[in-house]
């Protein structure tokens, strides 16, 4: 049985994880080096695919929320530090 069987609730949890992770990144982490960002994105995508393959689609949405927060943080940094 899946840990989060209700996909609607898992999607909302994914949004909450996204916002919490983005808040932590913006407040406490000044910059994520591009190589580390790429590694974290590939790791989160791989973990989401593996979890979805195992039937844990809800938990995979949480992992995708973390990956999306990394992308949003990088975009925020790029937009605010352009000359």
Helices and strands as residue ranges (DSSP letters): H 7-28, H 34-53, H 57-80
